[in-house]
């Protein structure tokens, strides 16, 4: 399970996988070589002791990318604050 989202400028592509979020620079000469891990699941559990792993991604009107968790009715979200910045920035 996972998802994808583009940054507001469409330069960066984010791909979520169950335990990792990757960033790809679509302007790089070798897109696959530009892969950077920008988030890794740290084991945090939320309500009912359920894991808060990464699931679908969506670019919001505030230009941040929000990532929901796979648990039904979870009150937690992951946020990529500056998706138009390279790497961990």
C-alpha positions as CSV (number, residue, x, y, z in Angstrom):
1,X,0.0,0.0,0.0
2,X,1.1,3.5,-0.7
3,X,0.6,6.6,-2.8
4,X,2.1,9.3,-4.9
5,X,1.9,13.1,-5.0
6,X,3.7,15.9,-6.9
7,X,5.1,19.0,-5.3
8,X,3.3,22.3,-6.2
9,X,5.9,23.1,-8.9
10,X,5.8,19.5,-10.2
11,X,9.5,19.2,-9.8
12,X,9.5,16.6,-7.1
13,X,7.6,13.4,-6.9
14,X,6.8,11.7,-3.6
15,X,6.1,8.0,-3.3
16,X,4.9,6.5,-0.1
17,X,5.4,2.9,0.8
18,X,4.2,1.3,3.9
19,X,7.2,2.3,6.0
20,X,9.1,4.9,3.8
21,X,8.5,8.0,1.8
22,X,10.8,8.7,-1.2
23,X,11.4,11.9,-3.1
24,X,12.4,12.0,-6.8
25,X,13.7,15.0,-8.6
26,X,12.0,15.0,-12.0
27,X,14.5,17.6,-13.4
28,X,17.5,15.4,-12.6
29,X,19.3,13.8,-15.5
30,X,18.8,10.4,-13.8
31,X,15.5,10.4,-12.0
32,X,16.0,7.1,-10.3
33,X,19.4,8.1,-9.0
34,X,17.8,11.2,-7.4
35,X,15.9,9.1,-5.0
36,X,16.1,10.4,-1.4
37,X,14.4,8.9,1.7
38,X,12.6,11.8,3.3
39,X,10.7,9.8,6.0
40,X,11.0,6.4,7.6
41,X,8.4,4.9,10.0
42,X,9.7,5.0,13.5
43,X,7.3,2.6,15.2
44,X,5.0,5.2,16.6
45,X,1.6,3.8,17.5
46,X,-1.6,5.8,17.8
47,X,-5.0,5.0,19.1
48,X,-5.7,1.4,20.1
49,X,-1.9,0.8,19.8
50,X,-2.2,0.7,16.0
51,X,0.8,1.7,13.8
52,X,0.8,5.0,12.0
53,X,2.5,3.8,8.8
54,X,2.4,5.8,5.6
55,X,-0.5,5.5,3.2
56,X,-1.9,7.8,0.6
57,X,-0.4,11.2,-0.2
58,X,-2.2,14.4,-1.3
59,X,-1.0,17.9,-2.2
60,X,-3.2,20.4,-0.3
61,X,-4.1,24.0,-1.2
62,X,-1.5,25.2,1.4
63,X,1.2,23.5,-0.8
64,X,2.0,20.9,1.8
65,X,1.7,17.2,1.2
66,X,-0.5,15.3,3.7
67,X,-0.2,11.6,4.2
68,X,-2.9,9.7,5.9
69,X,-2.2,6.5,7.9
70,X,-3.7,3.2,7.0
71,X,-5.8,2.8,10.2
72,X,-9.5,3.6,9.9
73,X,-10.6,6.6,12.0
74,X,-7.1,7.6,13.0
75,X,-6.6,11.1,14.1
76,X,-3.0,11.2,12.9
77,X,-1.5,12.6,9.7
78,X,2.0,12.9,8.4
79,X,2.9,16.2,6.7
80,X,5.6,17.2,4.3
81,X,6.0,20.9,5.1
82,X,8.2,22.0,2.2
83,X,7.6,19.6,-0.7
84,X,9.3,22.0,-3.2
85,X,12.6,21.7,-1.4
86,X,15.1,19.0,-2.1
87,X,15.9,16.2,0.3
88,X,15.2,16.6,4.0
89,X,14.8,20.4,3.6
